[in-house]
Amino acid sequence: MSVDSSTRAGLTLSGKPMSSSLQDVRSLSRQMVGHFVANVVPCGTLPGDAISGDVTTITRVCLEFAVSMLDGKDIPEKLQRLQDAAAGWAREGVPIDTIHHSIHEGFKMGLDLVVSQASIKDYDNLVDGAKTVVEMLDMITTTISMAYVRELRSVVSEHHTAVHTLTSALLGGHSTSTMARECGIAIATSYAVLAVAIPPHRDEANPTLDGLVVARRKLRRVQAELATRCGESALSLLSVDGGTVLIPAARFDREGFDALVEQLSRAAQVGITATVVEATPEQIPDAADQAHELLDMVQRLQAVAGLYRFDELALEYQLTRPGPGREYLGSLLDPLDEHPELLETLQRHIANNLNRQRTARVLHVHTNTVDYRLKRIGQLTGFDPSQPSGLWYLRSALVARTYRAS
């Protein structure tokens, strides 16, 4: 942005340049910085060298900028200095609200000084001066905001690249302490390795909407929630359909990881299913394979959304291994081949943790119908789903059957 000095005349008050009370920029900038530290709360937490150096320098630049505009002079060089400073603040993590609060506090102080030399005869000039003040405030805040956001995006991009590099290395079994230092991310002593499945959002199938945009927005909400809950400690490789997340095992307790998956589901606005296996960094490749195999099994069982652990499904997992045992168990449900409604009822009933009412709602039938079908399943297969032993065989047969079919 620039202002053409040929079209702007210097503004005056009582015959003097309106900028006269701002000319001693060095002394005034020190006063303003002292005011910022005392009145803009976050400024008091900035390092001393930042206050005495960068903040004071940029305050002086803003004052010089204000004097130039009031005097009708060119200003591009000063705007460039503001852009450079804003980029530095973004990289150093200085909050943007702290910057804007300080700018507005400085403008209030400067305006008080300018107005103090005015008389009743200066009304018209004061109006012009007020318009100029609003214009310069707009230019400063816009310049700083654009430079800050541009640099912040660059920083975020760098971090995402580092996360992607380190996560890929851990999953591939190639991570080293040297790589961790280069990425600027510490490697934890133990990780919870999560395999994550994110189902489509209902709007992805809406013909009036761009399904890809809907899916990407869903993914961004998940990533934002993960960052909110885990900070920079979570390492993830996620697509719109799911992926793998590595979280330091000490970050949450058992209930905390359950709550995390629930929070991610709320953010995604879909029911996320995840499995978790704990591992040291060296064990991560095998743990990730195991977690995704477990997730595949959970999905084949059409289980309700939530977090599942290996110790909860160790027996079912073992049933997925090839062998005569799996073939035998898979054949136990062959009598239901001619009764698909019975097979679906069994799948839904087990997936719903044996909740008859929920199963009836999902199938759009009465609970008595569910009871009748379960009884019929027992008659056809020889295993009563209302008895623990019968239910064990039927659940095991469901697991084995899905793998036999594939």
N, C-alpha and C positions, 0 to 999 in steps of 0.2 A: 504494500500500500504506500502511496505517496501523496503529498499535497502540493499542488502547483502554487509556488509562492507568488507568481505573477497575478493570481486571481484572489489572493488573500492579503488584505492590509492588516498591519499591526493594530491590535485593540488597545484603547486607552481608557483611563479613569482619571478624571480631574486633570486632564492635560498630560498625564504621565503614562508610560507604557503599563498596561495591565499586568505585565510580567515582572514589574520592578520589585515587588515584595518577594519574588521567588528567585532573584538573581544569585543570592549567596547559596548556591546549591550544595556546597560541601557542608556548611554548618547546618543548613535546613535538613539535609538527608540524615545527618547524625541524630537530630531531634526526632525525626519521623521514625527512625529505626528504634530509638528508645521507647517511643510511643507504641510501636508494634509489639515489642517484647512485653510491655506492661499491660496491653489491652487486647491483643490478639493471642489468645491462650496458647495455641500450638507453637507460636514463635518462640515462646519461652523454653521449649524443649529442643530447639535446634542447637547444634554445636556452636561454641563460642566463635570458632574461626569462620563459620558460615555467616554469623551475625555481623562480625566486624569486617568481613571480606565481601563475599558475594552479595549478600542482601543489601549492605550499605552501598555498594557500587551500583547495583541495579536501581536502587531508590534514587540515586543521583542521576542515572540515565533517564529515569521517568521524569524527574524534575526538569532536566535539560530538554526532554521531549516536550513537556508542557510549555516551557518558555519559548521554544521554537514555534510551536503552534500559535501561541498567543501573539508572537511577533510576526507571524506569517512567513516563516522560513521553512526550507526543505527539511525533511525528517527521515528519509529512507535508511540512512546509516544507523540511526538510533533504534529503529524498528528491528533491524537485523540483529543488533546487540540483545534486544529483548527476546528474539527467537532463540538465539544461542543460549541465553540464560535459562529460558523455559525448558529447553531440551535437557540441559544439565540437571535441573530440578526434577524432571521426570525420571531420569536415570538414577538419581540419588534417593528417590522415594519421598520427596517433599510433597505433602498433600496439596492438591489443586485448590481446595477450599481455603487453606491457609494463605496461599498466594493471592487469591481474589479478595479475601477479607483485608489483607494488608494493602492491596491496591486501593480499595474503597476507603479505608481509613486514611491513607495518604491523600486521596482526593479531597476528603472532607477537611483535613488540616490545611491543604493548599487553598481551597476555596475560601475558608475562613480568613486566611491572610489576604487574599485578593480583594474580598468584599470589604474588609476593614478599612480600606483607603477610599471607598466610594462615598459619594454624597448624593443628595436627592436629585441632582441634575444629571446623574450618570445612569438613569434608568434604562435608556435605550442601549447604551453600551453594555450594561450589565446583562440585558437580555441576550445580546449578541455573544457576550462572554459565556453565558450559561450554555448556549447552544454549542459553542466551541468546546467547552468542558465535557459535555455529553458526547460530542464527536470523538474527542481524544480518549475518553474512557472506553468508548466502543472500540476504537482502534487498538488500544493497549490490551484489553481483555480478549479481543478476537485474536490478535497476534500471538499472545501468550498461550491461549487455549489450543489454537491450531498446532503450534510447535510442540506443546506438551503432549497432546494426544498422538501426534505423529511419532514422537520419540517413544512414547509409552507402547505403541503398537510394535515398534521395532524391538523394544526390550522383551515384550511378551512373546514375539516371534522367536527371539533368540532362546528364551527359556523353553518354549515348546520344542524347539529343535534339540536342545540339550536333553530334555526329558525323553523325547523320542529315541535319541541315540543311546542313552543309558538304559532305557527300558528294553530296547531291542537287544542290547548287549547282554543284559541279565537273562532275558528269555532264551538267548542263543548260547548261554554259557561262556561268554567271552568277556565279561566285565573285569576290569582291573581297577586298583586304587588310583592309578594314573588317569584313567578315563574319567573316574568320578571327580577327581580334582579339576580336570579340564572342563567338565560339564558344570562344576560348581555345585554339585548335589552329593550329599553324604550318603553312603550306602549303609543301611541298617543291618544289625546283626541277624535279624529274622524278619520274614515277610509273611503276611497273609496274602496268598495268591488267589485272586478272585477271577473266576470265569463268569462272564456276564452275558446274558441274553436280553436284548431290548426289543420287544415286539413292536410292530407298526402302530403308530398313532391312528386313531379312527379317521382323522382328516387326510391321511396319506392316500386313502381310497376315494376321497371326495373328488369327483370329476371337475368341479368348478375351481379347485385349488391346485397349485403346483405341488405334487406329492413330494418331490425332492426337496423343495424349500421347507415343507412341513417337517420332513425327516431331519434335515440339518438343524432346524430350530430345536427339535426335540433333543438332539445330541448336544447342542450348545447348553441347553438347560441342565443336562446331566453333568457335563463338564464343569459348569459354573457351580453346581451344588457340591460336586466332589472337591473343588477347590475351596469352597466355603467351609466344608466339614473337615478337610484334611490339610489345608494349607498347601505348601509346596512339597509335602512329604509323599503324596500319592504319585505313583508313576503309572501311566496308563497308555494303552494302545486301543482306542475305541473307534468303531464305525457306527453308523446309524442302526446297525443290527446287534451291536455288542462288541465284546473283545475281552481283553485281559487287563486287570488292575492289580498293581503291587502296592500294598500299604504296610508300613512298618507294623509288625505284630503287636508292639507295645502301645500303639496309638489308641486302640479301643479294647475293651473287654468283650466277652462273648455277646452280651446284650448290646454293646455299642455297635458291633458289626451288624447285628440284626437291624438295629435302628437306622444304620447308614443305608442299607438296601431299601428300607421303607422310605427314607427321605429322598433317595434317588428316584424311586418310583413316583413319588408325589411330584417331583420336579419334572420328570419325563411325561407325566400324566398317562402313564401306562404301567402295568404290573411287571416289574423287572424280576427275572429269575436269576439267581447267582449261586455258585458253589464255591467253597473256600477250602484250601489246603495250606497248612503252614509249612514254611521251608526256610532254610538258610540260603544265602545268595547262591551258593554252589548247587543247591538242590532245586533251584527255581525252574530250570527247563523241564525236569521230570514232573515236578509238582504242577506246572501249568498244563502239561499233557493230561495228567490225572484229573485235574479240576475240570478240564473241558470234556473228558470222557464221562465224568460224573454228571456234568451239565447236560450232555447229550442224553444220558439215561433218564435224568429227571424230566426232560422235555418229552421223551418217548412215553413216559408214564403220565404225561399231561398233568403234572402236579401243579398245585396253586403257586402263584408267584411268591417269592421270598428267598431267604438264604438257606442253603442246605450244606451240611458238613459231611466229610468223608466218614467220620465215626458214626453218623446217624444212618448212613446208607452203605456201610461196608459190605454187608451180606448181599444186598442187591447188586452192588458193584461187582462182587465176585461172580455173581450169576451171569454177568455179561461176558465172561471169559469163555472162549470156545471149548467144547468138549461134550462127551456123552450126557453129562448131567444137564447141561443147558438144552440139549436136544430133547431129552425126556421131559423136562419141565415145560418146554415150549409146546409139546404135544398135548398137554393136559387140557388145553382150551379148544382143541379141535372140535369137540361136540358143539361148540357155540358158533361154528362157522356158518351154520344155516339160520342162526338167530342173531343178526347183527345188533338188534336193540338190546339184547342181553349182554353182549360183549361191551357195548358202549356204556351200559349202566354200571357194569363192574369197574370199568376204567374210571368213570366219573366218581363213583362211590369211594374208591381207594384214593383218587386224587384229592377228594374233598375231606380226607381224614375221617371217613366213615360217617360223615354228617348227612343223615337221610334227608333232612329238610333242604339243605343246600343242594344236594344231588337232585332232588325233585324240582327245585327252582330252575336249575341249569337245564334239565331235560324237559321242562314244562309239563310235568305230570304230577299226579297226586302222590303223597308219601306211601299210600297203600299200594300204588303201582310199583314203586321202588321195592317195597317189601315182597311183593309177589314175584318180581323179577329175580331178586336175590335168592328166594326160595327155589325158583325154577333153575337157576344156575347151579345150586347145590344138587338138585336132582339129576341134571344132565352130566355134571362133571364128577360127582361123587365127593365133592368137597364143599362143606357148608360154610358160606362166608360169615355166618353169625357166630362161628366157633373159632377160637384163636388158631388151632392147628389147620383148619380148613382155609382160613383167611391167609395164613402164611403161604400155603401151597399156591393159592390163587394169585396172590401178589407176586410170588416168585415166578409163576407161569407167565404173568403179564410181562415182566422184565425179559425173561428168556425168549418169549414169543416175538417181541419186537426185533430182537437181534437175529433170530432164526429167519424171520421174513426178509431181512435185509441181506 
